[in-house]
């Protein structure tokens, strides 16, 4: 474990306790082998002047919902120290009461709720207290004789505590065990199956204690575990239709669209290829804190994914009935990750952020299981202990904070011609509505065009069937399926009268503006059939309804594209897929129109540029954003009972009307 402490950086903070607390907390948060996604907590004790000018002892403790890797001063709740210490003396305190009394002791009621471990931090008599869920330490304790291994490794300088439910019960147990104890004689506290606590009156020394304890565990594992080398599976061998079907079925069990990300990294493929996979994968998570993100066990796939999911759901419901009290409602029984034997893993989530959390946790869990199996055997907490954590009201509150779905949350879209103009605006609008998007374009700039996890930029020529096939399969492996399609890619060829038409220009227009989209629809269909409320919007043109002289190559191609869309509406409709057409006109903020071309066209009609751009019945300009807003609406619930329709967005064109 790297020691990241930088004396020069720390010196700039002086003796400010809170600033040093933020600094060392971030160092801990930077190491995923210590804490993951909001895990762990830290605190610092000091004395301040209260409103009456009196000295008052307080504790700055990490606020619930904050992540150590990015925590700021505002992420620490200031709480009256003596009030927390007195709570530890009580015989009983319910979870709701604990939260209430901790809040009553806060200096600033606008601060976040103090960590559920606040009372425990208050009991430990040192300025700085650090708590992590260090993978290596927990891995050792997650073996049948884990307690003995831990005691042998650290000796008498470590207080080893059997697992106790976090919150008041853990604080009470530590308070009981340490009453009258000389804290200077121990270096830290290890809570079996859970994590490590270190402490000191100096931030640096508390942090370095943590690094030393974890390093010792890592070296122990390294000495006893043989390294293995496994090749990663190729995504080209993955059945992406199976992924899309699994994602559809998991979405139905979950009760909403979700994403499914396929991972074939070394850890995933090695673990998925384990000969005793079914045994080792079903014994529980790395730490109980992970269960609200991953559930107790993953889904393990066989040839028949649907039966696997049915069996998993039944097993979860039985698990709930076995341990639930009458006042509990069963959470959705859908898995949060799946193991595909010999192939890799899939992580599920209702957003990119959430499936990445699941992916990170599952990777750490698989690594720990493989190491523990070589030490002895993977052995975690009982089902009952894990159930208590999963249904602990204070843990469930953490998930509710993320529950702000948008209209297209976790829908998976594909947009062609996405690097600029209408296509780019469509991608941005879809992301705003909660969707993830595969953005395709022949321009290589598409790879860096958006720079966000919700967009997968893929360089692709839609006239190349193999490129298009690989792009769609990459989309499925990355996000899990395909729900929405905007067929926008196109070219506006040079104008020629029919008698002077260049054969290459004519053929190129048909190839890009019609045939490319025919390939797109054909290759997308197997995935759209497995989509959630699937829909397609084809971007046509005003020229379909009101062509002009000299534009036969463009107008005929767009008319053919529209006819393709009408037939697709007839054929796809029986599969539950809507197909509608949108005909824009005079959208001047696209690559087709340069400032010079617009100026010359305005002069030709003896109009100013502004008059030319608004040369329609409503006297309005049409932007790419306007087209995108309507296109995305046509994909959504407002048009849920409409297919085969053709809408214009042109401000009113007298020739079209």
C-alpha positions as CSV (number, residue, x, y, z in Angstrom):
1,X,0.0,0.0,0.0
2,X,1.5,3.3,-1.1
3,X,2.1,6.0,1.5
4,X,0.8,9.1,-0.3
5,X,1.5,11.6,2.4
6,X,3.4,14.6,1.1
7,X,5.1,16.7,3.8
8,X,5.3,19.8,1.6
9,X,1.6,19.7,0.9
10,X,0.7,19.0,4.5
11,X,2.9,21.9,5.7
12,X,0.9,24.4,3.7
13,X,-2.1,23.5,5.8
14,X,-0.4,24.5,9.0
15,X,-2.0,23.2,12.2
16,X,-5.6,23.6,11.0
17,X,-7.2,20.3,12.2
18,X,-10.1,20.3,9.7
19,X,-7.9,21.1,6.7
20,X,-5.5,18.3,7.7
21,X,-8.5,16.0,8.2
22,X,-9.7,16.7,4.7
23,X,-6.2,16.1,3.3
24,X,-5.6,12.7,4.9
25,X,-9.2,11.6,4.3
26,X,-8.6,12.2,0.6
27,X,-5.4,10.2,0.6
28,X,-7.4,7.2,2.0
29,X,-10.2,7.8,-0.5
30,X,-7.7,7.7,-3.4
31,X,-6.9,4.0,-2.7
32,X,-9.8,1.8,-3.9
33,X,-8.2,-1.1,-2.0
34,X,-9.1,0.9,1.2
35,X,-12.5,2.3,0.5
36,X,-15.0,2.2,-2.4
37,X,-17.7,4.7,-3.3
38,X,-18.6,6.3,-0.1
39,X,-17.2,3.6,2.2
40,X,-15.2,4.2,5.3
41,X,-15.3,7.3,7.5
42,X,-12.9,9.7,9.3
43,X,-13.1,12.2,12.1
44,X,-11.1,14.8,14.0
45,X,-11.6,16.3,17.5
46,X,-10.9,19.9,18.5
47,X,-12.1,22.8,20.7
48,X,-14.1,25.8,19.4
49,X,-15.7,28.9,20.8
50,X,-19.4,28.4,20.9
51,X,-22.0,31.2,20.5
52,X,-21.6,32.1,24.2
53,X,-17.8,32.5,23.8
54,X,-17.2,29.3,25.8
55,X,-14.7,26.6,24.9
56,X,-16.6,23.5,23.6
57,X,-15.2,20.2,22.5
58,X,-16.5,19.0,19.1
59,X,-15.8,16.3,16.6
60,X,-15.7,16.8,12.9
61,X,-17.1,13.5,11.5
62,X,-17.6,12.5,7.9
63,X,-21.1,13.4,6.7
64,X,-23.3,10.6,5.3
65,X,-23.3,10.6,1.5
66,X,-19.8,12.1,1.1
67,X,-17.0,10.2,-0.5
68,X,-13.6,10.3,1.1
69,X,-11.8,10.6,-2.3
70,X,-13.5,14.0,-2.9
71,X,-14.6,15.2,0.5
72,X,-14.4,18.9,1.4
73,X,-14.6,20.8,4.6
74,X,-18.4,21.0,4.1
75,X,-18.5,17.2,4.1
76,X,-17.7,17.0,7.8
77,X,-20.5,17.5,10.4
78,X,-19.4,19.3,13.6
79,X,-21.0,17.6,16.6
80,X,-20.7,18.2,20.3
81,X,-18.3,15.6,21.5
82,X,-19.6,15.0,25.0
83,X,-23.1,14.5,23.7
84,X,-21.9,11.6,21.5
85,X,-19.9,10.1,24.3
86,X,-22.9,10.1,26.6
87,X,-24.9,8.3,23.9
88,X,-22.4,5.4,24.1
89,X,-23.3,5.0,27.8
90,X,-27.0,4.2,27.0
91,X,-28.2,0.6,27.2
92,X,-30.2,0.9,24.0
93,X,-30.7,3.3,21.1
94,X,-32.7,2.6,18.0
95,X,-31.4,3.6,14.6
96,X,-33.9,6.4,14.3
97,X,-33.1,7.7,17.8
98,X,-29.4,7.6,17.1
99,X,-29.8,9.7,14.0
100,X,-32.1,12.1,15.8
101,X,-29.8,12.6,18.8
102,X,-26.7,12.9,16.7
103,X,-28.4,15.7,14.7
104,X,-29.6,17.4,17.9
105,X,-25.9,17.5,18.9
106,X,-24.7,19.2,15.7
107,X,-23.3,22.7,15.7
108,X,-24.8,23.5,12.3
109,X,-28.1,21.9,11.5
110,X,-27.5,22.6,7.8
111,X,-24.6,20.1,7.8
112,X,-25.0,16.6,6.5
113,X,-26.0,13.8,8.8
114,X,-23.0,12.5,10.8
115,X,-21.8,9.1,9.9
116,X,-23.5,6.1,11.6
117,X,-20.1,5.5,13.2
118,X,-20.0,9.0,14.8
119,X,-20.5,7.6,18.4
120,X,-17.7,5.1,17.9
121,X,-15.3,7.9,16.7
122,X,-16.3,9.9,19.7
123,X,-15.4,7.0,22.0
124,X,-11.8,6.6,20.7
125,X,-9.8,9.1,22.7
126,X,-7.5,10.5,19.9
127,X,-7.7,13.6,17.8
128,X,-7.8,11.8,14.4
129,X,-9.6,8.5,13.7
130,X,-9.5,6.7,10.4
131,X,-11.8,3.9,9.3
132,X,-11.4,1.9,6.1
133,X,-12.7,-1.4,4.6
134,X,-9.2,-2.5,3.5
135,X,-9.5,-5.4,1.1
136,X,-6.5,-7.3,2.3
137,X,-7.4,-7.2,6.0
138,X,-11.0,-8.2,5.3
139,X,-9.9,-10.9,2.9
140,X,-7.8,-12.5,5.6
141,X,-10.7,-12.3,8.1
142,X,-13.1,-13.8,5.6
143,X,-11.6,-17.2,6.0
144,X,-12.8,-19.9,8.5
145,X,-9.9,-19.2,10.8
146,X,-9.6,-15.6,10.0
147,X,-9.6,-14.3,13.6
148,X,-6.6,-16.5,14.4
149,X,-4.8,-15.4,11.3
150,X,-5.4,-11.7,12.2
151,X,-4.3,-12.2,15.8
152,X,-1.2,-14.1,14.7
153,X,-0.3,-11.4,12.1
154,X,-0.7,-8.3,14.4
155,X,-0.2,-9.7,17.9
156,X,-1.3,-8.0,21.0
157,X,-1.0,-4.5,19.6
158,X,-4.3,-4.9,17.7
159,X,-7.7,-5.1,19.3
160,X,-9.6,-7.7,17.3
161,X,-13.4,-7.5,17.5
162,X,-15.9,-10.1,16.2
163,X,-18.3,-8.6,13.7
164,X,-21.0,-6.4,15.2
165,X,-23.7,-4.5,13.3
166,X,-22.3,-0.9,12.6
167,X,-23.9,2.1,14.3
168,X,-24.9,2.1,18.0
169,X,-24.3,-1.6,18.6
170,X,-20.7,-1.4,17.4
171,X,-20.0,1.8,19.4
172,X,-21.5,0.2,22.5
173,X,-19.3,-2.9,22.1
174,X,-16.1,-1.0,21.6
175,X,-17.0,1.2,24.6
176,X,-17.5,-1.9,26.7
177,X,-14.3,-3.6,25.5
178,X,-12.1,-0.6,26.0
179,X,-13.5,0.8,29.3
180,X,-10.4,1.3,31.5
181,X,-8.1,0.1,28.7
182,X,-4.8,1.9,27.9
183,X,-5.4,2.9,24.3
184,X,-1.7,3.7,23.9
185,X,-0.9,0.0,24.0
186,X,-2.7,-0.7,20.7
187,X,-2.1,0.4,17.2
188,X,-5.6,-0.1,15.8
189,X,-8.9,-2.0,15.9
190,X,-9.9,-4.6,13.4
191,X,-13.6,-5.4,13.1
192,X,-13.7,-8.9,11.6
193,X,-15.4,-9.1,8.2
194,X,-15.7,-5.3,8.1
195,X,-12.6,-3.1,8.4
196,X,-9.8,-1.3,10.2
197,X,-9.7,1.7,12.6
198,X,-6.5,3.6,13.3
199,X,-6.0,6.7,15.5
200,X,-3.5,9.3,16.7
201,X,-3.3,12.9,17.8
202,X,-1.4,13.6,14.5
203,X,-3.1,13.2,11.2
204,X,0.0,11.9,9.5
205,X,0.6,9.2,12.1
206,X,-3.0,8.0,12.1
207,X,-2.8,7.8,8.3
208,X,0.6,6.0,8.3
209,X,-0.7,3.5,10.9
210,X,-3.4,2.5,8.4
211,X,-0.9,2.2,5.6
212,X,1.4,0.0,7.7
213,X,-1.5,-2.3,8.9
214,X,-2.8,-2.8,5.4
215,X,0.6,-3.3,3.9
216,X,1.3,-6.0,6.4
217,X,-1.9,-7.8,5.3
218,X,-1.0,-7.4,1.6
219,X,2.4,-8.9,2.1
220,X,1.0,-11.8,4.1
221,X,-1.4,-12.6,1.2
222,X,1.4,-12.2,-1.4
223,X,3.6,-14.6,0.5
224,X,0.9,-17.3,0.6
225,X,-1.0,-16.8,-2.7
226,X,0.4,-17.8,-6.1
227,X,-0.1,-15.4,-8.9
228,X,-2.1,-16.6,-11.9
229,X,-2.2,-15.3,-15.4
230,X,-5.3,-15.5,-17.5
231,X,-5.9,-14.1,-20.9
232,X,-8.9,-11.9,-21.4
233,X,-11.8,-13.1,-23.6
234,X,-12.3,-11.3,-26.8
235,X,-15.5,-9.3,-27.1
236,X,-15.9,-10.6,-30.6
237,X,-16.7,-14.0,-29.2
238,X,-19.5,-12.6,-27.0
239,X,-23.1,-13.3,-27.9
240,X,-24.4,-9.7,-27.7
241,X,-28.0,-10.8,-28.4
242,X,-27.9,-12.8,-25.1
243,X,-26.6,-9.8,-23.3
244,X,-29.5,-7.7,-24.7
245,X,-32.0,-10.4,-23.7
246,X,-30.6,-10.6,-20.2
247,X,-30.7,-6.9,-19.8
248,X,-34.3,-6.8,-20.9
249,X,-35.3,-9.5,-18.4
250,X,-33.4,-8.0,-15.5
251,X,-35.0,-4.6,-16.3
252,X,-38.5,-6.3,-16.1
253,X,-37.6,-7.8,-12.7
254,X,-36.2,-4.5,-11.5
255,X,-39.3,-2.7,-12.7
256,X,-37.5,-0.1,-14.8
257,X,-34.9,0.1,-17.6
258,X,-31.3,-0.6,-16.5
259,X,-27.9,-0.8,-18.1
260,X,-25.7,-3.9,-18.3
261,X,-22.0,-3.4,-18.8
262,X,-19.9,-6.4,-19.9
263,X,-16.4,-6.8,-18.4
264,X,-13.8,-9.3,-19.6
265,X,-10.8,-8.0,-17.7
266,X,-8.3,-10.4,-16.3
267,X,-10.0,-10.6,-12.9
268,X,-13.4,-11.2,-14.4
269,X,-12.3,-13.9,-16.8
270,X,-10.2,-15.6,-14.2
271,X,-13.0,-15.7,-11.7
272,X,-15.6,-16.7,-14.2
273,X,-13.5,-19.6,-15.3
274,X,-13.1,-21.0,-11.7
275,X,-13.9,-24.7,-11.6
276,X,-15.9,-24.3,-8.3
277,X,-17.5,-21.0,-9.4
278,X,-21.0,-21.9,-8.0
279,X,-19.6,-22.6,-4.5
280,X,-17.3,-19.6,-4.1
281,X,-19.5,-17.0,-5.7
282,X,-22.5,-17.7,-3.5
283,X,-21.0,-17.2,0.0
284,X,-21.5,-13.5,0.4
285,X,-19.8,-10.1,-0.3
286,X,-16.4,-8.8,0.7
287,X,-17.9,-6.5,3.4
288,X,-21.5,-6.2,4.6
289,X,-21.5,-2.5,3.5
290,X,-21.4,-3.7,-0.1
291,X,-24.6,-5.6,0.0
292,X,-26.9,-2.6,-0.7
293,X,-25.0,-2.2,-4.0
294,X,-24.5,-5.8,-5.0
295,X,-27.0,-7.9,-3.1
296,X,-25.7,-11.0,-1.3
297,X,-24.9,-13.0,-4.4
298,X,-24.4,-12.5,-8.1
299,X,-26.5,-14.2,-10.8
300,X,-24.5,-17.1,-12.3
301,X,-25.5,-17.7,-15.9
302,X,-25.9,-21.0,-17.8
303,X,-27.0,-21.7,-21.3
304,X,-30.6,-20.6,-20.4
305,X,-30.3,-17.1,-19.0
306,X,-34.1,-16.8,-18.5
307,X,-34.3,-19.8,-16.2
308,X,-31.2,-18.5,-14.3
309,X,-33.0,-15.2,-13.6
310,X,-36.2,-16.9,-12.6
311,X,-34.3,-19.1,-10.1
312,X,-32.3,-16.2,-8.8
313,X,-35.5,-14.2,-8.2
314,X,-37.2,-17.1,-6.4
315,X,-34.1,-17.7,-4.2
316,X,-34.0,-14.0,-3.2
317,X,-37.7,-14.0,-2.3
318,X,-37.1,-17.1,-0.1
319,X,-34.1,-15.4,1.5
320,X,-36.4,-12.4,2.3
321,X,-39.2,-14.6,3.8
322,X,-36.7,-16.4,5.9
323,X,-35.3,-13.4,7.8
324,X,-37.9,-10.6,7.3
325,X,-40.0,-9.2,10.1
326,X,-43.6,-8.1,9.4
327,X,-42.8,-4.4,9.0
328,X,-40.4,-5.0,6.1
329,X,-41.3,-4.8,2.4
330,X,-39.2,-6.9,0.0
331,X,-36.9,-4.9,-2.2
332,X,-36.8,-5.7,-5.9
333,X,-35.3,-9.2,-6.3
334,X,-33.2,-8.4,-9.4
335,X,-29.4,-9.2,-9.4
336,X,-26.9,-6.3,-9.4
337,X,-24.2,-8.3,-11.2
338,X,-23.9,-11.5,-13.1
339,X,-21.1,-14.0,-13.9
340,X,-20.9,-15.5,-17.3
341,X,-18.8,-18.7,-16.9
342,X,-15.6,-18.5,-19.0
343,X,-16.5,-15.1,-20.5
344,X,-16.5,-12.4,-17.8
345,X,-19.1,-10.5,-15.7
346,X,-21.9,-8.0,-16.2
347,X,-22.7,-5.1,-13.9
348,X,-26.3,-3.7,-13.7
349,X,-27.4,-0.2,-12.7
350,X,-29.9,2.4,-13.5
351,X,-27.1,4.8,-14.4
352,X,-23.5,4.7,-15.6
353,X,-22.4,5.9,-12.1
354,X,-24.3,3.0,-10.4
355,X,-23.2,0.2,-12.7
356,X,-19.6,1.5,-12.3
357,X,-20.0,1.3,-8.5
358,X,-21.2,-2.3,-8.9
359,X,-18.4,-3.1,-11.3
360,X,-15.7,-1.7,-9.0
361,X,-17.1,-3.6,-5.9
362,X,-17.4,-6.9,-7.8
363,X,-13.9,-6.7,-9.1
364,X,-12.5,-6.2,-5.6
365,X,-14.7,-9.0,-4.3
366,X,-13.6,-11.4,-7.0
367,X,-10.0,-10.7,-6.3
368,X,-10.5,-11.1,-2.6
369,X,-12.3,-14.4,-3.1
370,X,-9.6,-15.8,-5.3
371,X,-7.0,-14.9,-2.7
372,X,-9.0,-16.2,0.3
373,X,-9.5,-19.5,-1.5
374,X,-5.8,-19.9,-1.8
375,X,-5.3,-19.0,1.8
376,X,-8.0,-21.4,3.0
377,X,-11.6,-20.8,2.0
378,X,-13.9,-17.8,1.3
379,X,-16.1,-17.6,4.4
380,X,-18.2,-14.5,5.1
381,X,-20.9,-13.5,7.5
382,X,-24.1,-15.4,8.0
383,X,-27.2,-14.8,5.8
384,X,-28.9,-13.3,8.8
385,X,-26.2,-10.8,9.5
386,X,-26.1,-9.8,5.8
387,X,-29.9,-9.5,5.7
388,X,-29.8,-7.1,8.6
389,X,-27.4,-4.9,6.8
390,X,-29.2,-5.0,3.5
391,X,-32.5,-4.0,5.1
392,X,-31.0,-1.6,7.6
393,X,-33.0,1.6,7.2
394,X,-29.9,3.7,7.5
395,X,-28.2,1.9,4.5
396,X,-31.4,2.1,2.4
397,X,-31.5,5.9,2.9
398,X,-28.1,6.1,1.1
399,X,-29.7,4.6,-2.1
400,X,-32.8,6.9,-1.9
401,X,-30.5,9.9,-2.3
402,X,-29.6,8.7,-5.8
403,X,-33.3,8.0,-6.8
404,X,-34.0,11.0,-9.1
405,X,-34.9,9.3,-12.4
406,X,-35.3,11.4,-15.6
407,X,-37.8,10.7,-18.4
408,X,-35.4,8.4,-20.3
409,X,-33.3,7.2,-17.4
410,X,-31.1,4.2,-18.4
411,X,-32.6,4.1,-21.9
412,X,-29.9,3.1,-24.5
413,X,-29.8,5.1,-27.7
414,X,-27.8,5.1,-30.9
415,X,-27.4,8.2,-33.0
416,X,-25.7,8.3,-36.4
417,X,-24.1,11.4,-37.8
418,X,-23.5,12.5,-34.2
419,X,-20.4,14.6,-34.4
420,X,-22.1,17.8,-35.4
421,X,-25.4,19.6,-36.2
422,X,-28.6,17.8,-35.6
423,X,-26.9,14.5,-34.6
424,X,-24.8,16.1,-31.9
425,X,-27.8,18.0,-30.6
426,X,-29.8,14.8,-30.4
427,X,-27.0,13.1,-28.3
428,X,-26.9,16.0,-25.9
429,X,-30.7,16.1,-25.5
430,X,-30.9,12.3,-24.9
431,X,-28.2,12.5,-22.2
432,X,-30.1,15.4,-20.6
433,X,-33.1,13.2,-20.4
434,X,-31.2,10.4,-18.7
435,X,-30.3,8.1,-21.6
436,X,-26.9,6.8,-22.6
437,X,-25.9,7.1,-26.2
438,X,-23.7,5.4,-28.7
439,X,-22.7,8.3,-31.0
440,X,-21.6,7.2,-34.4
441,X,-19.9,9.3,-37.1
442,X,-17.4,8.9,-39.9
443,X,-15.4,11.8,-38.5
444,X,-12.7,10.5,-36.1
445,X,-13.4,13.5,-33.9
446,X,-16.5,11.6,-32.6
447,X,-14.1,9.6,-30.2
448,X,-13.5,12.8,-28.2
449,X,-16.5,14.8,-29.1
450,X,-18.4,14.5,-25.8
451,X,-16.0,13.4,-23.1
452,X,-18.6,11.9,-20.7
453,X,-19.4,8.3,-19.6
454,X,-22.9,8.6,-20.8
455,X,-21.7,8.8,-24.4
456,X,-19.8,6.1,-26.3
457,X,-18.2,7.8,-29.3
458,X,-17.5,5.3,-32.2
459,X,-15.9,6.2,-35.5
460,X,-18.1,4.4,-38.1
461,X,-19.0,4.6,-41.8
462,X,-22.6,3.5,-41.9
463,X,-22.2,2.3,-45.5
464,X,-19.6,-0.3,-44.3
465,X,-21.7,-3.3,-43.0
466,X,-18.8,-4.7,-40.9
467,X,-18.0,-1.4,-39.3
468,X,-21.6,-0.9,-38.5
469,X,-22.0,-4.4,-37.1
470,X,-19.0,-4.0,-34.8
471,X,-20.3,-0.5,-33.6
472,X,-23.6,-2.0,-32.6
473,X,-22.1,-4.9,-30.9
474,X,-19.7,-2.6,-29.0
475,X,-22.8,-0.6,-27.9
476,X,-24.5,-3.7,-26.6
477,X,-21.3,-4.9,-24.7
478,X,-20.9,-1.4,-23.2
479,X,-24.4,-0.6,-22.2
480,X,-26.4,-3.8,-22.5
481,X,-28.9,-3.3,-25.3
482,X,-30.6,-0.9,-27.6
483,X,-33.9,1.0,-27.1
484,X,-33.8,4.1,-29.2
485,X,-32.4,4.9,-32.6
486,X,-32.0,8.2,-34.5
487,X,-31.0,7.6,-38.1
488,X,-29.5,11.0,-38.9
489,X,-26.3,10.4,-40.9
490,X,-26.4,11.9,-44.4
491,X,-24.8,14.0,-47.1
492,X,-26.0,16.9,-49.2
493,X,-24.5,16.3,-52.6
494,X,-23.6,18.9,-55.1
495,X,-26.6,20.0,-57.2
496,X,-26.9,19.0,-60.8
497,X,-29.9,19.0,-63.2
498,X,-31.0,15.4,-64.1
499,X,-29.5,15.7,-67.6
500,X,-26.1,16.6,-66.2
501,X,-26.1,14.3,-63.1
502,X,-22.7,12.9,-62.1
503,X,-23.0,9.1,-61.7
504,X,-20.7,8.9,-58.7
505,X,-22.6,11.7,-56.9
506,X,-25.9,10.0,-57.6
507,X,-24.7,6.6,-56.4
508,X,-23.0,8.1,-53.3
509,X,-26.1,9.9,-52.2
510,X,-28.2,6.7,-52.5
511,X,-25.5,4.7,-50.7
512,X,-25.2,7.0,-47.7
513,X,-28.7,8.5,-47.5
514,X,-30.7,5.2,-48.1
515,X,-28.6,2.0,-48.2
516,X,-26.6,2.9,-45.1
517,X,-29.8,3.3,-43.1
518,X,-31.2,0.1,-44.5
519,X,-28.1,-1.7,-43.1
520,X,-28.5,0.2,-39.8
521,X,-32.1,-0.9,-39.4
522,X,-31.4,-4.5,-40.4
523,X,-28.5,-4.8,-37.9
524,X,-30.3,-3.0,-35.1
525,X,-33.5,-4.9,-35.4
526,X,-32.5,-8.0,-33.2
527,X,-31.6,-5.6,-30.4
528,X,-34.5,-3.2,-30.7
529,X,-36.8,-6.3,-30.4
530,X,-35.2,-6.8,-27.0
531,X,-35.4,-3.1,-26.0
532,X,-37.5,-1.3,-23.5
533,X,-40.2,0.6,-25.3
534,X,-38.2,0.7,-28.5
535,X,-38.5,3.5,-31.0
536,X,-36.8,4.8,-34.1
537,X,-36.8,8.3,-35.6
538,X,-35.6,8.8,-39.1
539,X,-34.3,12.3,-40.0
540,X,-35.7,13.0,-43.5
541,X,-36.0,16.4,-45.2
542,X,-38.4,19.0,-46.5
543,X,-37.3,17.9,-50.0
544,X,-39.3,14.7,-49.5
545,X,-42.5,16.7,-49.5
546,X,-41.4,19.7,-51.6
547,X,-38.4,19.0,-53.8
548,X,-36.6,21.6,-55.8
549,X,-34.8,21.6,-59.2
550,X,-31.2,20.5,-59.2
551,X,-31.4,18.4,-56.0
552,X,-32.6,15.1,-57.4
553,X,-29.7,13.1,-55.9
554,X,-30.6,14.3,-52.4
555,X,-34.4,14.5,-52.8
556,X,-34.7,11.0,-54.3
557,X,-32.5,9.5,-51.6
558,X,-34.4,11.2,-48.8
559,X,-37.7,10.1,-50.3
560,X,-36.4,6.6,-50.5
561,X,-35.3,6.8,-46.9
562,X,-38.7,8.0,-45.9
563,X,-40.3,5.1,-47.8
564,X,-38.0,2.7,-46.0
565,X,-39.1,4.2,-42.7
566,X,-42.8,3.7,-43.6
567,X,-42.2,0.1,-44.5
568,X,-40.2,-0.4,-41.3
569,X,-43.1,1.1,-39.3
570,X,-45.3,-1.7,-40.8
571,X,-42.9,-4.5,-40.3
572,X,-41.4,-3.4,-36.9
573,X,-44.7,-2.4,-35.4
574,X,-45.8,-6.0,-34.9
575,X,-42.6,-6.4,-32.8
576,X,-43.6,-3.4,-30.6
577,X,-41.1,-1.0,-32.3
578,X,-42.3,2.4,-33.3
579,X,-40.8,4.1,-36.4
580,X,-41.5,7.8,-37.2
581,X,-40.0,10.3,-39.7
582,X,-39.0,13.9,-39.1
583,X,-38.6,16.4,-41.9
584,X,-36.5,19.5,-41.0
585,X,-35.9,22.4,-43.3
586,X,-33.5,25.3,-43.3
587,X,-31.4,24.2,-40.3
588,X,-28.5,26.5,-40.8
589,X,-26.3,25.6,-37.8
590,X,-25.1,22.4,-39.5
591,X,-22.0,21.6,-41.4
592,X,-23.9,21.7,-44.7
593,X,-24.4,25.5,-44.3
594,X,-21.3,27.7,-44.1
595,X,-21.7,31.5,-43.4
596,X,-20.6,32.2,-46.9
597,X,-23.2,29.9,-48.5
598,X,-26.0,31.4,-46.3
599,X,-24.9,35.0,-47.3
600,X,-24.9,34.2,-51.0
601,X,-28.3,32.5,-50.8
602,X,-29.7,35.5,-48.9
603,X,-28.4,37.9,-51.6
604,X,-29.9,35.7,-54.3
605,X,-33.3,36.2,-52.8
606,X,-32.6,39.8,-52.0
607,X,-33.0,39.2,-48.3
608,X,-30.8,39.9,-45.2
609,X,-29.2,36.8,-43.6
610,X,-31.6,37.1,-40.7
611,X,-34.6,37.4,-43.1
612,X,-33.4,34.4,-45.1
613,X,-33.0,32.2,-42.1
614,X,-36.5,33.0,-41.0
615,X,-38.0,32.8,-44.4
616,X,-41.1,30.7,-43.4
617,X,-44.7,31.3,-42.4
618,X,-44.0,31.7,-38.7
619,X,-40.9,33.9,-39.4
620,X,-38.7,31.8,-37.0
621,X,-35.3,30.2,-37.3
622,X,-34.9,26.5,-36.9
623,X,-31.8,25.2,-35.0
624,X,-30.3,21.8,-34.5
625,X,-31.5,21.9,-30.9
626,X,-35.1,22.5,-32.1
627,X,-34.9,19.4,-34.3
628,X,-33.3,17.4,-31.5
629,X,-36.0,18.4,-29.0
630,X,-38.7,17.1,-31.3
631,X,-36.8,14.0,-32.3
632,X,-36.3,13.0,-28.7
633,X,-39.9,13.7,-27.9
634,X,-40.9,11.4,-30.7
635,X,-38.9,8.6,-29.0
636,X,-40.6,9.2,-25.7
637,X,-44.0,8.6,-24.1
638,X,-45.8,11.4,-25.7
639,X,-45.7,9.5,-29.0
640,X,-46.0,6.1,-27.4
641,X,-49.0,5.2,-29.6
642,X,-47.8,6.8,-32.8
643,X,-45.9,5.0,-35.6
644,X,-45.4,5.6,-39.3
645,X,-46.0,9.4,-38.9
646,X,-44.2,12.1,-40.7
647,X,-43.7,15.5,-39.0
648,X,-42.2,18.7,-40.3
649,X,-40.1,21.1,-38.4
650,X,-39.7,24.1,-40.7
651,X,-41.6,27.1,-39.3
652,X,-44.3,26.5,-41.9
653,X,-43.4,26.0,-45.6
654,X,-46.1,27.1,-48.0
655,X,-45.0,24.5,-50.6
656,X,-45.3,21.7,-48.0
657,X,-48.6,23.0,-46.7
